[in-house]
Every structure is written in structure tokens, then in C-alpha cells.
Amino acid sequence: MASDLDKFFDSADELSSSFKERLGKAIHIKSVSSEADKKDELTKMAKFLADELNALGAQAEPKPLPNNLPPVIIAHYPKSPDQTKPTILIYGHYDVQPVTGQTWHYEPFELTQAGTGDDERYYGRGTTDDKGPVVAWVNVIEAHQNAGVDVPVNLRFCFEGMEESGSTGLAEYLASEDGRKVFEHVDASCISDNYWLGTKKPCLTYGLRGINYFKITISGPPTQLHSGLFGGIVYEPLTDLVILLSKLVDSQGNILVPGIQEDIEPLTEEEEKTYDTIDFTMQDFNNSIGPNTDYGIYNDPKRTLMARRRYPSLSIHGFDGSANGPETVTSIPPWVTGKFSIRTVPSMTTGQVSELVTNYLKGVFEQLNSKNHLDIKMTDSGEWWRTDPEVKNFKAAELATQKVWDNVTPDLTREGGSIPVALDIQKGLGSDKSLMLLPIGTSSDGAHGPDENMKVKNYQNGVKVLGAYLHYFAEKSIEG
Amino acid sequence: MASDLDKFFDSADELSSSFKERLGKAIHIKSVSSEADKKDELTKMAKFLADELNALGAQAEPKPLPNNLPPVIIAHYPKSPDQTKPTILIYGHYDVQPVTGQTWHYEPFELTQAGTGDDERYYGRGTTDDKGPVVAWVNVIEAHQNAGVDVPVNLRFCFEGMEESGSTGLAEYLASEDGRKVFEHVDASCISDNYWLGTKKPCLTYGLRGINYFKITISGPPTQLHSGLFGGIVYEPLTDLVILLSKLVDSQGNILVPGIQEDIEPLTEEEEKTYDTIDFTMQDFNNSIGPNTDYGIYNDPKRTLMARRRYPSLSIHGFDGSANGPETVTSIPPWVTGKFSIRTVPSMTTGQVSELVTNYLKGVFEQLNSKNHLDIKMTDSGEWWRTDPEVKNFKAAELATQKVWDNVTPDLTREGGSIPVALDIQKGLGSDKSLMLLPIGTSSDGAHGPDENMKVKNYQNGVKVLGAYLHYFAEKSIEG
């Protein structure tokens, strides 16, 4: 195997121009799933991906979804699975975040290579989230063929086009008769759609926080009122709303909803020890926010990591209905909505969180003795996910990482973010098959933000890690 | 005089079609001062007004203002003042509020006549605020000429085009060499730019609340952050902001900024008595908000009126920087601005209010122990205004109102709203000359809102009241 891997690595180095060109073509397609006028770009992107895979001998098919949603691409490589090889299910997404309202230093939809040395990066929307990793899987096949090395597993791909818009339609597809076939004969699954904890050390991810998204609306007068004529004599919805929101979380990030804390798994001594070896400093943390910044609540990296991955958080995101924007407006809005979300951890449940938040806010509102009306809606939710990292799937990725990244043992991490699709994949796999998140980009890639990028070295090494992972997984001698 | 007035009234009745046509032409011009693409419409509206006045023998001139602001129209009627007559300065504005974000049942920029009997109304943006009253002054001249009755005073007009956008440029103009001439030889001044307290009884207004507008900004991380990756571990600006805003005012409208209450003039027994005779019920109040509504804080009309006119109020209006709108966005905004205003009353001052609010919020913010930054700006301000209603200016308007509105004695009112220009006019006049607000529309006209309107009867009788006021003012036998 060692010789196969070396050939594959050399081949990947040789093909760096081809890899860059493929990523460039992908970045050039403006497949923003949240913008209605980008439907054609999503179709174009799906076709591009399927064509690339088919050109390499895969059998890739865009599966149409209802309601004119972008298709899910299901692909098999090789076309006919080799029954003697294990099968790995790969998930990724070909849609990207919008760029509106952001100031970029580079063209968002053109691949730009800039910087030098370790900081040489490919800039462009989707370079790290998630076109870079998706294209890297295609590169893995190309590099094998170029090297004359057999891909040691059957690959099953599931690439969706709605991840940045709540993965609408995917769960339904995966639960359908056709969709369930995606999981047939699958031995393990891998998603490369997150990031290293910092910028230097690779990691493997075995957990995610869940998310419960709330929109609470206070409504009152049937129409907008003049604050000169009515200020001080009517119950103002926005006054009530800020009071309610101020009772949810304090400046130090402590959630004030009673009962939420009770559902958090207690920290064991054993778990606490796992934080000792993780390569993460407050310097890393500050750098991930911006140069010379200092906005961390905890000055301790261990406590910071714990808060990110094993404790819940509550963030307020914005408003609707009020006079928003820079203008000086003096009216009293007749209704206002406040938007906030709670990231959840084991063993919280959506049902419990919803009930606790609803009852608590209703109680606070009642005490206000306001004549306005309160409406609480949980508009989106995804449960937390956690799997056992002591299995072959993770072991193979660990060996691959060590091989490519100078013998560094990747940190085992849980993520603060939520990837609801991970739940759907795990559900399709069943609890006895392992799902792993294997990031190739770093925390400084600016996913979702302006100047999204991936380090050139991470893109190249990412192809190698993903390929090597398949080889180690196919090794019969390796146990989890 | 009685016979002159009767002729003028008959003439006004005869000319109702002409009055409607003139108002229709004014409504048709989209002179929205807050929208940058409406510059031409403001110029058009200024020209229309000047042309109408000049056609009636006035000398009207659009005075250009710096920075491409809409002109101020200064007009004299007659062209050469008659030294034997008193001179009245009339202020009004020809710009209107925007209609964006509102659902109208009528075309906003077409005059529509709808309803029957007492509820027959002219609908359209500006019908009551303030094109209706402005055009009514023009109608007054026309009706006199048509009746062959001499206008018994010299009229001086000052019509601006930026009132709905903070009257930018007007105060500077009125303080300039040319602007100061507006006040030369003026005996009294009248502004028709507010509304009756309810829908049935006319009023004369001798006071206004002031306004101090604040924008407070909390800024932190240099860029938008992912709430999954950073929620619970960074100081979030929006968390701090809602806490600050929640400490400004309670649900019942009580301002929580210490010291604000101390600057309010105590209520005297004498003042309290004046509320006894005012025609205002909670039914009137509820109707002014909408049919079958009940959002009043005080169930007592007297206390409601007091809160509107002699006590301050604080309203929160909206936000900037956060993820505003209906979308489900999960980011942590790097900075957020909260907008609120305080309506002020005697003897509060802008300087004191600004200091109290700033010191209080800084203190509250310090206690949060947040690493974010607080910036407090008072972006707009206008002091309260109050004048002596026991003078000839008010007496003349009272007699005019009684004559036109079946002998009803108008209520003497103070307004909850703020018309900063009243301060500038009063300043130009000097404290020895009387300024009066003489509204012709009612509280149900929907100023600033959708379906803005003026009752047909109020428009017609408004012309008569404004004209009769000039006659009573010119009567030497009438004393204040």
C-alpha cells in the first residue's frame, strides 16, 4: 500500500494545475441557493459536477427534487461496485452562501491565487465551503487514474444544492425509495464540510451542536403610530420585545432560560482530560476572529472549547417589523419580530428546549402586564450529533492525516456549528455504521464571510488525505 | 366684516371644485423629500406652488438652498404690503412622507374622493400633511378675489420642502441675511401642520413636545461571526444592545433614566383644571388607533392627555447592523445600532437629556463587563415649544373657529409631536410676537401612514377658518 500511496501523492502533486483549474470552474458558477435568480446557476453547477465525475468513469446522475429544487447528485465510482471492496458514502454540497452585503478584496466568483508560502491561498466563494472539498473528491479519482493506482473502495457520492438554505428537500429524498438506495451496502460515511479548530493542526470531528431557531413576535396596534402622538400612552411592541430578549442571555453568554442547564450532560473527569492535549490557544482563538482582537468571554482555551462544543449557547440575530436601517425614523412599529437561536448539546432535545423557552417567555411577558400579544414560533431545528470516534472510520482518517501532515495526530473534536444533514446521513446509515467529519480547510478560511478562501497547501494536502483515508479504510489489518 | 366674511364663505363654497382640482394637482406630484430619486418632483412641486401664488397676484420666489436642497418658497401677498394692515407669516411644507412599505387602498399620488356624509374624504399622500393646509392658504386668496373681498392682512408665506426630512437647511436660511427679512414687520405667525385632538372638535395648539433622537452602537468583532462556532464564547454586540435598550423604558411607558423626571414642571391645580373641559374620551383615543382597539396604557382620558403633552416619553424605533428582515439568518452581527427617541417637555433641555442618557447608559454598559464598545450619539434634536395662548393671535383663531364650526369653542391644546421648525419661527419672530398652530385636519387623517386623507368638510371649512382668522386678526377692536 505504501507504494500505491506514494504514487498517488506524486500524481496529486503533478496534477495541481488541473486541480486548480477544476476548482476555478466550480467557483465561477454562482450557485447561491438562497437567491431566487440563481436557479440556472445551480442547475449549471449540478451539471458541471456530474459531467466531471462521468468524464472520470463514474456514473453520476442529477436526481430532480420536487418544487423545482436544485437536484441531488448521486454518483457511483466505479460504475459497477466491486463486491470485494468496502463502500464509502461521501456527502458534500455544491451550493454556496450569498456575497451580498459583503466587501470583498477579490472577485467572489473568480478563483484568485494570492499570498506566499504557508499563507498562499485560493480566494473565491465556495473555496472552503464546500466546493473545495467536493472538487477535492473528484481530484482524488483523477489522481488515482493518472498514477495508475486503483481506488481501493467503492465510492458513493451524494452532493446536494440546498445546504446553505436548510437542506430543503434532502431529508425527504433520502427517506424515499430511491433515496434509501444511497445507503445500500455502505460501510461508512465521510463528510468534508467543516474546518480545523485552528490554523495549524488537522482534526477529525465526531460531534456537532444542534440548533433551535426561534422567531418571537409582539404585535399590538393595527398600524404604525406616530411616536409624538402616541409615545408614552400606548403599549409599544418593541419595548416589550427588547425586555423579553434581554431576559434570554446575559453579556457573559449565560442562558437565562430556567431548566436549560439541567439537560446538559455533566462533564466527567475522563472527558475533561481529553481537552488537555488539544492544540488550541487563546491566540488561535483571537486570530480566528481577526488580527489583534480580544473578544473572548473565557481567557482559558479549555473553557472556550468546552463552551463551543459541549455547552449550549444563545445568540440574538436580528429583527423584523421595526424601522431597521440607518434612517432616522420616529414611528412606533405595530409589530416586531426578534430572531434568536439556541445551539444544543447532549442530552437536550428540541421538544424540551421549545417547551422551556416558550413557557419561560410567556411567563416573562405576562409579568409585563402589556396589552400587546406574544407569538412564539420555533421555525427551524436540527438535533445535535455525536458518534463514537474509536472505530475504523476514524482510525483510517487518523493514519491518513499522519501520513500527509508530517506525522501529526489529528485532534478529535466536536464542533460548535450544526450540520443538520449529518443527522439525516446518520439516520440513513443506521447507528451501527460510522459517520465522520473530515475537514481539509482551516478556521481562518472565512467560510460564509467575505474573502472566503482555502490555503493552497490545504487544498493539495486535502486531496491526499481524502485519498489516503480510502486506502487505510480498505486495509483489512486496520481496526478501529 | 360680517358681510365680507359671508361673501368669502359663499365664494369658498362656490369654488369647491377649484379647491379640489388644486389639491389634486399637488397630490399628483411625488415630492417625497427623503427619497433621493425624487429631487425633480420637489422642484416641480415648488414651481407649482409658486406659479399658483403668482397667478393670484402674489410675488412668490423659490429661494435656492445650498447642497441642492429643495428651495424655500417665500411669497408676499399682495406684492407690495399695505402699511396700514397687519402682516401674518404663514409657514407650511410642500414635501411629503414616503409611501414605501405601506399598503394603501387608494393610489397614494392621485386624489381620490371616497366615503359619504361626514366621512367623505380626500385620500392621497399629503392631503393632511401638509399639502392640504398649504393649498388651503392659496384657496383663501382665490376665494377672496372671487368674492370681491379684500384680504385684510398682508400675507407672508414660507413654504419649505424638507420638513419630513428634519427641515434641513431651513434654520440656516432663516438666520441668513435674506432669511431674516421673512420676519420683517410681521405681527404674528400661523402654522397649519397638525391635527385636532380627536375627530369632532377643533383646537388651537400652543405647545409641542421636543425630541431628542439617539443612535447607540455596540461594536465588537471586526467581522460577522458564525453563531455555531462563536456563540457562547464571544461578547455579542446584540446581546449587550438589547440589555441596554431594556433599561430605558418599561412596558408601562415609564422612562427608567434617572434624573429625567426631575426636570418636568410640576402639575399645578390650575393646569390640571384645564383638562376637565377638553372634549376627549378613551373611545376617541381608541378610535384614533383603529376600530375596536384597546392599547392605551391609561384608562383615563385626562391622564392620557397629560402623558401625551406634559410628560416625556421614550420610544424605541429600530435597529441597524443586525440580520433584519424575515430571513432565517444565524450569524452574530459585528456591530449593531439601536435607535430611540425621547419626547421632551418643559423644562427639560437637550443638553440635560443628552447628559443623563449618556451617563446612564455608560454606567449600565460598564456593569455588563463586556469587551465590546459602546458609542452613543444624539443625532437629532429639537426643543419643546410653548407659547401664551391668551393673546390676539389665538383670540382671532378662536372667533374664526366658532364662526365656521357652529359656535364651537376650540380646545386649547399642547401636542405630543414635535415640529422643530416652530422653534425656528418663534426665534425669528422674537418672544414678543405670537406663533400659533391652527390645525384643519383631524386625528383620523392617517398622517404619515397609508390612506392619508382629509375630510372634505375639513378641507372646505379649513379654508374658511384660515380666511376668517385673518379677518378677526385685522379687527382693531379684538384684543387677546
Interface residues (C-beta under 8 A of the other chain):
Chain A: S34 G166 R209 I211 Y213 K215 G220 P221 P222 T223 Q224 L225 H226 S227 G228 L229 F230 G231 G232 I233 V234 Y235 E236 L238 T239 D240 V242 I243 L245 S246 V249 D250 S251 Q252 G253 F285 I289 G290 T293 D294 Y295 G296 I297 Y298 T304 A307 R308 Y311 P312 S313 L314 S315 I316 H317 G318 F319 D320 S322 A323 N324 G325 P326 E327 T328 V329 T330 S331 I332 P333 T337 K339 S341 R343 L368 N369 S370 K371 N372 T379 D380 E415 G416 G417 S418 S443 A447 H448 G449 P450
Chain B: S34 Q102 G166 R209 I211 Y213 K215 G220 P221 P222 T223 Q224 L225 H226 S227 G228 L229 F230 G231 G232 I233 V234 Y235 E236 L238 T239 D240 V242 I243 L245 S246 V249 D250 S251 Q252 G253 F285 S288 I289 G290 T293 D294 Y295 G296 I297 Y298 T304 A307 R308 Y311 P312 S313 L314 S315 I316 H317 G318 F319 D320 S322 A323 N324 G325 P326 E327 T328 V329 T330 S331 I332 P333 T337 K339 S341 R343 L368 N369 S370 K371 N372 T379 D380 E415 G416 G417 S418 S443 G446 A447 H448 G449 P450
